Amino acid sequence: MTRHLEDSAATIAALPGHIRTLLDWADRLGTCFANDGRLLVAGNGGSAAEAQHLSAELVGRFDGDRPPFSAIPLHADSSAVTAIGNDFGYEQTFERQVRAHARPGDVLILLTTSGESPNLMRAARVASALQVHTLAMTGAAPNPLADAVESAICVVGPRHQVQEGHLVLIHTLCKALEPTLRGIAPADHA
């Protein structure tokens, strides 16, 4: 157990190298929300839980009270996921939802420890075609998803430690975004 904690600490210790990228993401999301846009977010398995955590921080609150912002965890609509998976194949579960919900200027964040999930790759491709900003948190580079999106943060480590790193990055992104969100007046966000 001590080794696990030491390895997790080493993975997290490397995360400050991604601060510039997180600040860029915060700017992109702030612009999106200021223009009444939405965040679409998705992942599989544990990465789905991390994606849903991010959406909860934005719809609810991260640090103090402020207006809610539109963040849709695509994997959380179990009826859509199972219907699309059954009727069209699991590879299309997120792609079809991006087609339904995304508008130009929105942001799509995809989380994966492998960077190789076909359903996330298809979502990234369709989002790009719809002029949606595509961002990803993945495991180590190179990987196909990191190459397919506009901006990726690639965390090095075993999959469980990559997920731990993603959670820390999500909280850091929220911390960077919070001042911008507080600056968007409720009338601007009606």
C-alpha positions in Angstrom: 0.0 0.0 0.0 2.8 2.4 0.7 4.2 1.8 -2.8 0.8 2.7 -4.3 0.7 6.0 -2.4 4.2 6.8 -3.4 3.5 6.1 -7.0 0.3 8.1 -6.9 2.2 11.0 -5.4 4.7 10.8 -8.2 2.0 11.0 -10.8 0.3 13.9 -9.1 3.7 15.7 -8.7 4.1 15.8 -12.5 0.7 17.5 -13.0 1.9 21.2 -12.6 3.5 20.7 -16.0 -0.1 21.0 -17.4 -1.0 24.4 -15.8 -0.6 26.4 -19.1 -3.0 24.0 -20.8 -5.5 24.0 -18.0 -5.5 27.8 -18.1 -6.1 27.7 -21.8 -9.0 25.3 -21.2 -10.4 27.6 -18.6 -10.4 30.5 -21.0 -12.1 28.4 -23.7 -14.8 27.2 -21.3 -15.3 30.7 -19.9 -15.8 32.0 -23.4 -18.2 29.1 -24.2 -20.3 29.8 -21.1 -20.3 33.5 -21.6 -21.8 32.9 -25.0 -24.5 30.7 -23.5 -22.7 27.6 -24.7 -22.5 24.2 -23.1 -19.9 21.6 -22.1 -20.4 18.1 -23.3 -18.3 15.5 -21.4 -17.8 11.8 -21.7 -15.8 8.8 -20.7 -16.1 5.1 -20.1 -16.0 3.3 -16.8 -14.0 5.2 -14.2 -13.4 8.0 -16.7 -17.2 8.3 -17.0 -17.3 8.9 -13.2 -14.6 11.6 -13.5 -16.5 13.2 -16.4 -19.7 13.3 -14.4 -17.8 14.8 -11.5 -16.7 17.6 -13.7 -20.2 18.3 -14.9 -21.5 18.3 -11.3 -19.0 20.9 -10.3 -20.2 23.2 -13.1 -23.9 22.7 -12.8 -23.7 22.7 -9.0 -20.8 24.6 -7.6 -17.1 24.1 -7.0 -16.2 26.8 -4.5 -19.0 29.1 -3.3 -22.2 30.1 -4.8 -22.6 31.2 -8.4 -25.1 30.6 -11.3 -25.2 27.1 -12.8 -23.6 26.4 -16.2 -24.7 23.8 -18.8 -22.5 20.7 -18.6 -23.9 17.4 -20.0 -22.3 14.1 -19.1 -23.2 12.1 -22.2 -22.7 8.7 -20.6 -25.2 9.5 -17.8 -28.3 9.2 -20.0 -28.7 5.5 -19.6 -31.7 5.3 -21.9 -29.9 7.0 -24.7 -26.7 5.1 -24.2 -28.5 1.7 -24.2 -30.8 2.6 -27.1 -28.0 3.9 -29.2 -25.7 1.0 -28.3 -28.5 -1.5 -29.1 -29.7 0.1 -32.3 -26.4 1.5 -33.8 -23.5 0.0 -31.8 -21.6 1.1 -28.8 -19.1 3.0 -30.9 -21.8 5.5 -31.7 -23.1 6.2 -28.2 -21.4 9.5 -27.8 -21.2 10.5 -31.5 -25.0 10.5 -31.9 -25.4 12.5 -28.6 -22.8 15.1 -29.8 -24.8 15.4 -33.1 -28.0 16.0 -31.0 -26.7 18.4 -28.4 -23.6 20.2 -29.7 -23.6 23.7 -31.3 -20.7 25.6 -32.8 -18.6 27.1 -30.0 -19.5 24.5 -27.4 -16.8 22.4 -25.8 -16.4 18.6 -25.7 -14.1 17.1 -23.0 -13.3 13.4 -23.3 -11.6 11.4 -20.6 -9.8 8.1 -21.1 -6.9 6.3 -19.6 -6.0 4.6 -22.8 -6.8 7.2 -25.5 -8.0 4.4 -27.7 -11.8 4.1 -27.1 -13.6 4.0 -30.5 -16.7 5.7 -29.1 -14.6 8.7 -27.8 -12.7 8.9 -31.1 -16.0 9.1 -33.1 -17.3 11.8 -30.8 -14.2 13.8 -31.3 -14.4 13.6 -35.0 -18.1 14.6 -35.2 -17.5 17.4 -32.7 -14.7 18.9 -34.8 -16.9 18.7 -37.9 -19.6 20.7 -35.9 -17.1 23.4 -34.9 -17.1 22.2 -31.3 -13.8 22.6 -29.4 -12.4 19.2 -28.6 -10.3 18.6 -25.4 -9.1 15.4 -23.9 -7.5 14.0 -20.7 -5.8 10.8 -21.5 -3.1 8.4 -20.4 0.4 8.6 -21.8 1.1 9.9 -25.3 1.2 9.1 -28.1 -2.4 7.9 -28.4 -5.1 8.3 -31.1 -7.4 10.5 -29.1 -4.7 12.9 -28.1 -3.8 13.3 -31.8 -7.5 13.7 -32.8 -8.4 16.6 -30.5 -7.4 20.3 -30.4 -5.7 20.0 -27.0 -4.9 17.1 -24.8 -3.4 16.6 -21.4 -1.7 13.2 -21.3 -0.9 11.8 -17.8 1.8 9.2 -17.4 1.2 6.3 -15.1 -0.8 3.1 -14.7 -4.5 3.5 -15.5 -5.7 3.8 -11.9 -3.1 6.5 -11.3 -4.0 8.3 -14.5 -7.6 8.5 -13.2 -6.4 9.9 -9.9 -4.4 12.5 -11.9 -7.5 13.3 -14.0 -9.5 14.1 -10.8 -6.8 16.4 -9.6 -6.7 18.1 -13.0 -10.5 18.5 -13.0 -10.4 20.2 -9.7 -7.6 22.4 -10.9 -9.5 23.3 -14.0 -12.5 24.2 -11.9 -10.3 26.4 -9.6 -9.0 28.2 -12.7 -12.4 28.6 -14.2 -14.3 29.8 -11.0 -13.3 33.5 -11.2 -14.5 33.7 -14.8 -17.8 31.9 -13.9 -18.4 34.4 -11.1 -17.9 37.2 -13.6 -20.7 36.0 -15.9 -23.8 37.9 -14.6 -27.0 35.9 -14.1 -28.6 38.2 -16.7 -25.9 37.1 -19.2 -26.7 33.5 -18.4 -30.5 33.6 -18.4 
